[in-house]
Amino acid sequence: MTDSPVKTVIIHGQSHVGSTASIARMLAAKIGGETTEFFLPRDFGHFCAGCTACFVKGADRCPHVTDLTPVTEAIDAADIIILASPVYVFHATGAMKALLDHYGWRWMAHRPDPRMFGKQGVCIATAAGVGVKSTLKDMEHSLFYWGVGRIEKLGMGVAATDWEGVSAKKKAALERKTDAIAARLKFRRGRVTPSFKTKAMFGIMRMAQKNGWNPLDVAYWKDQGWLGKERPWRRSE
Ligand SMILES: Cc1cc2nc3c(=O)[nH]c(=O)nc-3n(C[C@H](O)[C@H](O)[C@H](O)COP(=O)(O)O)c2cc1C
């Protein structure tokens, strides 16, 4: 357990404050503590160049590293990472995907940051009608493969194109859902243990690293002690 104020980062998949951002902010207010927000593409608008430098040379070799670093630092400093995107043609926005592409090197198959296993994540999506499930999955994939210990999801077909158009009944349901999620996040804070699924995936990736193809990844896993007895979650347990 920790007494320091909880730190939350919200990464918004759009640059405006509509239904999705309003729900993310509703949740952050209930979590309390300090909140840092990034709106995409306003605060990071690059497409991955596909150079693979992050994978094979190092993350600092990304051509967009200067603009990416504030986002990375906020993610690393946060206890809770909220990824929030409206549904655009059944998926997360292109801006959200473009950011997440920049963290492929952080996936468990490569060089996951050990701090991720002690963090919690939340995926939030709104649609006018349908497409919430696949959109939540788009964002959950990254949180899960980064190693984030516990992941909550909140999706809703809001039957509106802006927050003002969302009915009072739906807003009341969102209040209840965010109450419940905030309570779970606060309860687990400081004692996050990764899910069984996360630990199992880590085990599979560990076996793969034993015959790894990328020297940078293999050296990283060795340095962390993960090819031996060390496990990233033991530091946060
Ligand atoms: C480009 C675009 C694509 C969209 N695609 C879908 C969709 O596939 N399914 C859906 O139900 N709503 C779709 N919508 C509507 C939005 O997902 C919905 O209004 C959402 O709640 C908007 O969130 P916001 O207020 O945070 O912008 C789309 C909207 C835009 C602008």
The ligand as an SDF file (V2000), in Angstrom:
LIG
                    3D

 31 33  0  0  0  0  0  0  0  0999 V2000
  -15.2980    8.5220  -38.4360 C   0  0  0  0  0  0  0  0  0  0  0  0
  -16.3400    8.0080  -37.4850 C   0  0  0  0  0  0  0  0  0  0  0  0
  -16.6460    6.6710  -37.4880 C   0  0  0  0  0  0  0  0  0  0  0  0
  -17.6150    6.1600  -36.6240 C   0  0  0  0  0  0  0  0  0  0  0  0
  -17.8660    4.8140  -36.6320 N   0  0  0  0  0  0  0  0  0  0  0  0
  -18.8170    4.3250  -35.8130 C   0  0  0  0  0  0  0  0  0  0  0  0
  -19.0900    2.9200  -35.7900 C   0  0  0  0  0  0  0  0  0  0  0  0
  -18.4680    2.1090  -36.4560 O   0  0  0  0  0  0  0  0  0  0  0  0
  -20.0870    2.4890  -34.9830 N   0  0  0  0  0  0  0  0  0  0  0  0
  -20.8170    3.3450  -34.2040 C   0  0  0  0  0  0  0  0  0  0  0  0
  -21.7270    2.8900  -33.5390 O   0  0  0  0  0  0  0  0  0  0  0  0
  -20.5480    4.6650  -34.1640 N   0  0  0  0  0  0  0  0  0  0  0  0
  -19.5600    5.1780  -34.9430 C   0  0  0  0  0  0  0  0  0  0  0  0
  -19.2640    6.5170  -34.9050 N   0  0  0  0  0  0  0  0  0  0  0  0
  -19.9350    7.3720  -33.9110 C   0  0  0  0  0  0  0  0  0  0  0  0
  -19.0800    7.5590  -32.6480 C   0  0  0  0  0  0  0  0  0  0  0  0
  -18.4070    6.3650  -32.2880 O   0  0  0  0  0  0  0  0  0  0  0  0
  -19.9290    7.9350  -31.4440 C   0  0  0  0  0  0  0  0  0  0  0  0
  -20.7310    9.0460  -31.7280 O   0  0  0  0  0  0  0  0  0  0  0  0
  -19.0500    8.2190  -30.2320 C   0  0  0  0  0  0  0  0  0  0  0  0
  -19.8270    8.1760  -29.0610 O   0  0  0  0  0  0  0  0  0  0  0  0
  -18.3450    9.5700  -30.3520 C   0  0  0  0  0  0  0  0  0  0  0  0
  -17.5450    9.7710  -29.2130 O   0  0  0  0  0  0  0  0  0  0  0  0
  -17.0020   11.2280  -28.8440 P   0  0  0  0  0  0  0  0  0  0  0  0
  -18.2120   12.0450  -28.4330 O   0  0  0  0  0  0  0  0  0  0  0  0
  -16.0650   11.0000  -27.7340 O   0  0  0  0  0  0  0  0  0  0  0  0
  -16.3580   11.7610  -30.0750 O   0  0  0  0  0  0  0  0  0  0  0  0
  -18.2950    7.0400  -35.7450 C   0  0  0  0  0  0  0  0  0  0  0  0
  -17.9720    8.3990  -35.7370 C   0  0  0  0  0  0  0  0  0  0  0  0
  -16.9970    8.8880  -36.5900 C   0  0  0  0  0  0  0  0  0  0  0  0
  -16.6470   10.3560  -36.5530 C   0  0  0  0  0  0  0  0  0  0  0  0
  1  2  1  0
  2  3  1  0
  2 30  2  0
  3  4  2  0
  4  5  1  0
  4 28  1  0
  5  6  2  0
  6  7  1  0
  6 13  1  0
  7  8  2  0
  7  9  1  0
  9 10  1  0
 10 11  2  0
 10 12  1  0
 12 13  2  0
 13 14  1  0
 14 15  1  0
 14 28  1  0
 15 16  1  0
 16 17  1  0
 16 18  1  0
 18 19  1  0
 18 20  1  0
 20 21  1  0
 20 22  1  0
 22 23  1  0
 23 24  1  0
 24 25  2  0
 24 26  1  0
 24 27  1  0
 28 29  2  0
 29 30  1  0
 30 31  1  0
M  END
$$$$
